[in-house]
Amino acid sequence: YSDTNKIRESLNLMKNSRAKPTVTTDVIVGYPGETDQDIDETVALLCDSRFDSVHMFLYNDVPTADSYTAQAKVPRNIAMQRIDRIEKELSRAGIAGFVMV
């Protein structure tokens, strides 16, 4: 989902409600075609939106998925570097980040 303004708006509504829900998210890193700019935007959204926790997963190439035939695969070492970067940025922002590799 790429409408980050809508995501931010929805999260602000939830965070400002009386219920004060715990808000978590899952992030797949290394998806085919992913760029450094995508990671920059993801980090900004995660930190600005103040998720309570973030679960990060390394993209897994599954033969039955449409993404399996994508040509722009992200090398595993690049994806792991990106996960490390996200984890460091979350830590600086005081957000719990959990890596599920």
Secondary structure, 3 states (H helix, E strand, C coil): CCCHHHHHHHHHHHHCCCCCCCCEEEEEECCCCCCHHHHHHHHHHHHHHCCCEEEEEECCCCCCCHHHHCCCCCCHHHHHHHHHHHHHHHHHCCCEEEEEC
